[in-house]
Amino acid sequence: MQVRKQEDEARQEAELEVLRQMLTPTKEILTKLCDSFLIELQRGLEMHKKHGAEWVPSECSMKMLDSCVPHLPSGQETGEVYAIDFGGSTVRAVRCSLEGNGKMTVEQEKVCLRTAESPFPKGFMDKKAGGTELFNEFAKCAHRLLVNSGDLQKCEAEHKKLPVGFTFSFPCIQTALNSSKLQSWTKGFETGRESGDVVEGQDVAALLTKALEHLNVPLNVKAVVNDTVGTLMSCAYQRKPGSPQCLVALILGTGFNACYVEPEAQKYGYQGSIVNLEAGNYNRELPYTEVDTEVRNKLIWWDARHGAAVASVFSF
């Protein structure tokens, strides 16, 4: 029995090693990919210099958007700030107490937009749900956190508002640090498309401000960023003395994206110094493996207009 178990384990390890070899790029492939990516970055900078926020896919596969964030934090900032983090079916309201020296404490509230009380099949993600309903959910989530932290009572007593940053992780055209228009929904969201209360094409900072004011939530929208830029800012704040500078951020989640600090951003027409790549569109020199080919060949596709995959019929 023990011998058979060892033989099975050896066979499984051999099969796994085959997969590892198949999915591990060689040094030559990585070098080629890096060189290609750097060329694509330069193409994107030149595209932005010529066309501004307009994306020209034939010139660059990435959108290379302006974050309008002027500089990274020093880590010495102090005070209480709020954030509303929205990039998928779950929205978070976050309270950050910045203590200086790269230290912070965090409290948060969450709500799932797919399962939150709503008359629509996909909750607030549904095409029949209105944008006002969606953004009201954000404001309600933030309100609960203000109550639980004790900040609501303080704000009402002192007649003041606390700053809030809005992490909005969908393709947007950023015209100012606190102004950003949604280009198009991704990740399964269709909110407003059949309700007459649209979000696409609207300034999401203005929509959030309207919801906060409507529900008397004492928060003032100071900035809109995507999750990649937010990650870079957070890590830069918490960077320990003597550690390397934090200049690049990468998100691997529901979607894929990256941003970086561009030293010559103004030369290429950017307001901010951080460039949001929208790197999920990158399609140059990416190597295919046998697994990629099998998945591509065996997917059942429907609705060519959206390119949505229903199901995969392969199994390991």
PyMOL commands that set and color helices and strands:
alter all, ss='L'
color gray80, all
select helices_A, chain A and resi 2-23+27-51+123-125+131-149+151-158+204-214+227-237+265-268+279-281+290-298
alter helices_A, ss='H'
color red, helices_A
select strands_A, chain A and resi 65-66+78-86+90-100+103-112+162-168+172-176+179-182+219-225+248-252+256-261+274-276+299-302+308-312
alter strands_A, ss='S'
color yellow, strands_A
deselect
rebuild
show_as cartoon
